[in-house]
Amino acid sequence: MDTSLDIIFAALADPTRRAILSMLLEDDMAVTDVADPFAMSLAAISKHLGVLTAAGLISQEKRGRVKWCKLEPDALRAASVWMQGFGQMGAIDLDAFEAFLNRELDQEAAASFR
């Protein structure tokens, strides 16, 4: 898999970053406005924004004294194309898949203690 896809999926793995992307769907936002709804420091939000920027999902621009964030919708195109390759498969029951993985991990852990 392309390393840029790895970076994009790693960025999307965090719920805070997904929430930020959803907010930016509406319009460009100042960093302080992005931070408002979250119960975390501005420094923590800045780190999340840095990950999103590194993945190419957003861009940041300084306008005067204010740093603005803008969604880069084309950045998700490669990830979307990659995921569409699985569209021919039937629907996946993610809850059942998670339960399966948990059982496998539990069995692996039990086997390592024997």
C-alpha positions as CSV (number, residue, x, y, z in Angstrom):
1,M,0.0,0.0,0.0
2,D,1.1,3.5,-0.7
3,T,2.7,5.3,2.3
4,S,0.5,8.3,1.7
5,L,-2.6,6.1,2.3
6,D,-1.0,4.9,5.5
7,I,-0.6,8.5,6.7
8,I,-4.2,9.3,5.7
9,F,-5.7,6.3,7.4
10,A,-3.6,6.9,10.5
11,A,-4.9,10.5,10.6
12,L,-8.5,9.3,10.2
13,A,-8.1,6.7,12.9
14,D,-8.6,9.4,15.6
15,P,-12.1,10.5,16.5
16,T,-11.0,14.0,17.3
17,R,-9.4,14.4,13.9
18,R,-12.5,13.0,12.2
19,A,-14.6,15.6,14.1
20,I,-12.3,18.4,13.0
21,L,-12.7,17.3,9.4
22,S,-16.5,17.3,9.8
23,M,-16.4,20.8,11.2
24,L,-14.3,22.0,8.3
25,L,-16.8,20.6,5.8
26,E,-18.9,23.6,6.6
27,D,-16.3,26.3,6.1
28,D,-12.7,27.4,6.8
29,M,-12.2,28.0,10.5
30,A,-9.7,29.7,12.7
31,V,-7.7,27.4,14.9
32,T,-9.2,28.9,18.0
33,D,-12.7,28.2,16.6
34,V,-11.7,24.6,15.8
35,A,-10.6,24.2,19.4
36,D,-13.7,25.6,21.0
37,P,-15.9,22.5,21.1
38,F,-13.2,20.2,22.5
39,A,-12.2,19.7,26.1
40,M,-8.5,19.8,25.5
41,S,-5.8,22.4,25.3
42,L,-5.1,24.5,22.2
43,A,-1.7,22.8,22.1
44,A,-3.4,19.4,21.8
45,I,-5.7,20.6,19.0
46,S,-2.6,22.1,17.3
47,K,-1.0,18.6,17.3
48,H,-4.2,17.1,15.8
49,L,-4.1,19.8,13.1
50,G,-0.5,19.1,12.4
51,V,-1.3,15.4,11.8
52,L,-4.1,16.4,9.5
53,T,-1.9,18.8,7.6
54,A,0.9,16.3,7.3
55,A,-1.6,13.8,5.8
56,G,-2.7,16.5,3.3
57,L,-6.3,16.5,4.6
58,I,-6.2,20.1,5.6
59,S,-4.1,23.2,4.9
60,Q,-3.3,26.0,7.3
61,E,-2.8,29.6,6.4
62,K,-1.9,32.6,8.5
63,R,-4.2,35.6,7.8
64,G,-3.0,38.5,9.9
65,R,-2.6,37.2,13.4
66,V,-5.0,34.3,12.9
67,K,-4.2,30.9,11.6
68,W,-7.0,29.4,9.5
69,C,-7.7,25.8,8.6
70,K,-9.1,24.7,5.3
71,L,-10.3,21.2,4.2
72,E,-8.5,19.7,1.3
73,P,-11.2,17.5,-0.2
74,D,-9.0,16.0,-3.0
75,A,-6.7,14.5,-0.4
76,L,-9.3,11.8,0.4
77,R,-9.6,10.8,-3.2
78,A,-6.8,8.1,-3.1
79,A,-8.2,6.6,0.1
80,S,-11.7,6.6,-1.4
81,V,-10.6,4.9,-4.6
82,W,-8.7,2.3,-2.6
83,M,-11.8,1.6,-0.4
84,Q,-14.1,1.4,-3.5
85,G,-12.2,-1.6,-4.5
86,F,-14.0,-3.4,-1.7
87,G,-17.4,-2.3,-2.9
88,Q,-17.9,-5.6,-4.8
89,M,-17.9,-7.5,-1.5
90,G,-21.0,-7.9,0.6
91,A,-21.7,-5.7,3.6
92,I,-19.3,-6.4,6.5
93,D,-20.8,-6.7,10.0
94,L,-18.1,-4.7,11.8
95,D,-19.4,-5.7,15.3
96,A,-19.1,-9.4,14.4
97,F,-15.6,-8.7,12.9
98,E,-14.5,-7.0,16.1
99,A,-15.8,-9.9,18.2
100,F,-13.9,-12.3,16.0
101,L,-10.7,-10.3,16.4
102,N,-11.1,-10.1,20.2
103,R,-11.6,-13.9,20.3
104,E,-8.5,-14.4,18.2
105,L,-6.4,-12.1,20.4
106,D,-7.7,-13.8,23.6
107,Q,-6.8,-17.2,22.2
108,E,-3.4,-15.9,21.2
109,A,-2.8,-14.5,24.6
110,A,-3.9,-17.7,26.3
111,A,-1.6,-19.7,24.1
112,S,1.4,-17.6,25.0
113,F,0.9,-18.3,28.7
114,R,1.0,-22.1,28.3
